[in-house]
Each structure stands twice: as C-alpha cells, then as structure tokens.
Amino acid sequence: MLADLSPLIAATAQWLTCAYPSAGGALAATLCEVQARQAVTVAAWLRYPTPADAALVGISGPGGSARLDWISGADHTLGHDPDAHAWRTWVDEVVASWAACLLTDPDLARLAVDTLAEGSRDAGDPGRFRRLVAPDETDRRAAALLRHPDLLAPVSALHQDQLLDLLKPGQALTA
C-alpha cells in the first residue's frame, strides 16, 4: 500500500510552478519550486493527516488537474498527447488550493505549520518551512507570480473555506 504522499506532492507542486512560473533564471526557478513544494507539503499533510488517509489517496488517486487547468487557462495549451501529461493525474485540487492560500498569506502559512507541529505530524525543525512562512526578498522575487494573491485567487477560492475551518482554534488533526 502506498502511504507516501510524495507523488501527490511532486505533481501538485509541479502544477503550481507550471501555472505560475518564475521568470528569473535557474536560481529563481529553483527557489520558486522550493516554495511551491513547501506549501504543497504543508497542505498535503493537513489534508491527509494519517497514514490511512495517505494510503487511501494512493489507492484512489487524488483526482487530477483538469479543473485547475481550466481555471488557470492551461487546458488550451496541453495538446492531445495524454502520455506527455500523465503526471497531472496525481495533482490534488484541494491541496493545490490550500497551497495557494498558504503562498498568498504568510500568517495563514505560519498557522498551518504551527497546526502541524501541534498535531502528530512532525513538521521537523523550525526552519524546514522557512521559505514558505518567512520568505526573504529573493524568495518573493523568484515566486512573484506564485505568491500573487490576485493571480492565485481563482485557485485559492476553490477550497479556502475548508482550510480556514480546519485551522480554527480548537480543531485537532487526528493521526
């Protein structure tokens, strides 16, 4: 059984960086990818807090990127080769939406990371999600599109209410 969320995290982070790319060269692209991966990791761990949850999404699949592609306008640029975009089947719409919320709101990102730390999901050392919760100027420039609230609004609005409900004080993640 697949109890590892890495395929979902990798595909969803790739979708975000394809939809909202960096325009500053190799270093900026890498910094953008790191920020996307950190946001997606936090969102995935919140969405699938137990090994059983992770195993179930591994069996059933996360749903794919079709709706996200349509919302972002990427559906017209995909072409008709299904093998070229097979990774898109591992994109999780809810996780992408929650990650978009975290990328555009540093306070919400800090709350999400703190919620993980309070639960049984090990968020690791405090610096593990630094580029997400405390981006410096280089991080912000590298991910200007990825962190732009107006650009990400259609994606973040999809499931923002669920994330806000989950992060309300007194809510506990079960693990």
C-alpha positions as CSV (number, residue, x, y, z in Angstrom):
1,M,0.0,0.0,0.0
2,L,1.2,3.5,-0.8
3,A,1.3,5.5,2.4
4,D,3.7,8.1,0.9
5,L,2.3,11.4,-0.4
6,S,5.5,12.2,-2.4
7,P,3.9,11.6,-5.9
8,L,0.9,13.8,-5.0
9,I,3.3,16.5,-3.5
10,A,5.6,16.4,-6.5
11,A,2.8,16.6,-9.1
12,T,0.9,19.3,-7.3
13,A,4.0,21.4,-6.8
14,Q,4.9,20.9,-10.5
15,W,1.4,22.1,-11.5
16,L,1.7,25.2,-9.4
17,T,5.2,26.1,-10.8
18,C,4.0,25.4,-14.4
19,A,0.9,27.5,-13.9
20,Y,2.7,30.3,-12.1
21,P,6.4,30.1,-13.2
22,S,9.4,32.1,-12.2
23,A,10.9,34.4,-14.7
24,G,14.3,34.9,-13.3
25,G,16.6,32.1,-14.4
26,A,17.7,28.8,-12.9
27,L,18.1,30.0,-9.3
28,A,14.8,31.8,-9.3
29,A,13.1,28.7,-10.8
30,T,14.6,26.6,-8.0
31,L,13.5,29.0,-5.3
32,C,10.0,29.1,-6.7
33,E,9.9,25.3,-6.8
34,V,11.1,25.0,-3.2
35,Q,8.3,27.4,-2.1
36,A,5.7,25.6,-4.0
37,R,6.9,22.2,-2.6
38,Q,6.9,23.6,1.0
39,A,3.3,24.9,0.6
40,V,2.1,21.7,-1.0
41,T,3.7,19.6,1.6
42,V,2.0,21.5,4.4
43,A,-1.3,21.4,2.6
44,A,-1.0,17.7,1.9
45,W,-0.1,16.9,5.5
46,L,-3.1,18.9,6.6
47,R,-5.4,17.2,4.1
48,Y,-4.1,13.7,4.7
49,P,-3.1,13.7,8.4
50,T,-2.9,9.9,9.0
51,P,-1.1,7.0,7.2
52,A,-4.5,5.6,6.4
53,D,-5.6,8.9,4.7
54,A,-2.4,8.8,2.7
55,A,-2.8,5.2,1.7
56,L,-6.4,5.8,0.6
57,V,-5.5,8.7,-1.7
58,G,-2.7,6.5,-3.0
59,I,-5.2,3.8,-3.9
60,S,-8.0,6.0,-5.2
61,G,-5.9,8.8,-6.7
62,P,-6.1,12.5,-6.0
63,G,-8.3,13.5,-8.9
64,G,-6.0,15.2,-11.4
65,S,-5.6,18.8,-12.6
66,A,-8.5,19.1,-15.1
67,R,-10.5,21.7,-13.2
68,L,-7.3,23.6,-12.2
69,D,-6.1,23.6,-15.8
70,W,-9.5,25.0,-16.9
71,I,-9.5,27.7,-14.2
72,S,-5.9,28.8,-14.9
73,G,-6.4,28.6,-18.7
74,A,-3.8,25.9,-19.2
75,D,-6.3,23.5,-20.7
76,H,-5.9,25.1,-24.1
77,T,-2.1,24.6,-24.1
78,L,-1.9,21.0,-23.1
79,G,-2.2,19.3,-26.5
80,H,-3.7,15.9,-27.1
81,D,-0.8,13.6,-26.0
82,P,-2.1,12.0,-22.8
83,D,1.3,10.4,-22.0
84,A,3.1,13.8,-22.0
85,H,0.9,14.9,-19.1
86,A,0.3,11.7,-17.1
87,W,1.8,13.3,-14.0
88,R,-1.2,15.6,-14.0
89,T,-3.4,12.7,-12.7
90,W,-1.5,13.0,-9.4
91,V,-2.4,16.6,-8.9
92,D,-4.7,17.1,-5.9
93,E,-7.1,20.1,-6.5
94,V,-7.8,20.6,-2.7
95,V,-4.1,20.5,-1.9
96,A,-3.3,23.0,-4.7
97,S,-6.0,25.3,-3.5
98,W,-4.8,25.1,0.1
99,A,-1.2,25.6,-1.0
100,A,-2.3,28.7,-3.0
101,C,-3.9,30.1,0.2
102,L,-0.7,29.4,2.1
103,L,1.5,31.0,-0.5
104,T,-0.5,34.2,-0.6
105,D,-1.0,34.6,3.2
106,P,2.1,34.3,5.4
107,D,0.1,34.5,8.6
108,L,-2.1,31.6,7.4
109,A,1.1,29.7,6.4
110,R,2.5,30.1,9.9
111,L,-0.8,29.0,11.5
112,A,-0.8,25.9,9.2
113,V,2.8,25.0,10.1
114,D,2.0,25.5,13.8
115,T,-1.0,23.3,13.5
116,L,1.1,20.6,12.0
117,A,3.6,20.9,14.9
118,E,0.8,20.7,17.4
119,G,-0.5,17.5,15.8
120,S,1.3,14.3,15.5
121,R,2.7,15.1,12.0
122,D,6.3,16.0,12.6
123,A,7.0,19.4,10.9
124,G,10.6,18.9,11.7
125,D,12.9,21.8,12.7
126,P,11.5,25.3,12.7
127,G,13.5,26.2,9.6
128,R,12.0,23.4,7.5
129,F,9.3,25.6,6.0
130,R,11.2,28.9,6.3
131,R,10.8,29.9,2.6
132,L,7.0,29.4,3.0
133,V,6.4,31.2,6.3
134,A,9.2,33.8,6.2
135,P,10.3,34.4,2.6
136,D,13.0,36.9,2.1
137,E,13.2,39.4,-0.8
138,T,14.9,36.9,-3.1
139,D,12.2,34.3,-2.4
140,R,9.5,36.9,-3.1
141,R,11.1,38.0,-6.4
142,A,11.6,34.4,-7.5
143,A,8.0,33.5,-6.8
144,A,6.3,36.7,-7.8
145,L,3.6,35.0,-9.8
146,L,3.3,32.1,-7.4
147,R,2.6,34.4,-4.4
148,H,0.5,37.0,-6.2
149,P,-2.9,37.0,-4.4
150,D,-4.9,38.2,-7.4
151,L,-3.4,35.7,-9.8
152,L,-4.0,32.8,-7.4
153,A,-7.4,33.9,-6.2
154,P,-9.4,31.6,-8.5
155,V,-7.4,28.6,-7.3
156,S,-7.3,29.5,-3.6
157,A,-11.0,30.3,-3.6
158,L,-11.9,26.8,-4.6
159,H,-11.3,25.2,-1.1
160,Q,-10.2,28.1,1.1
161,D,-13.2,27.8,3.4
162,Q,-12.3,24.2,4.2
163,L,-8.8,25.2,5.1
164,L,-9.9,28.1,7.3
165,D,-12.4,25.7,9.1
166,L,-9.6,23.2,9.7
167,L,-7.2,25.8,11.1
168,K,-9.8,27.3,13.5
169,P,-8.5,27.3,17.1
170,G,-9.6,24.1,18.9
171,Q,-9.5,21.9,15.7
172,A,-7.3,18.9,16.2
173,L,-5.6,16.9,13.4
174,T,-6.1,13.2,14.0
175,A,-3.2,11.0,13.4
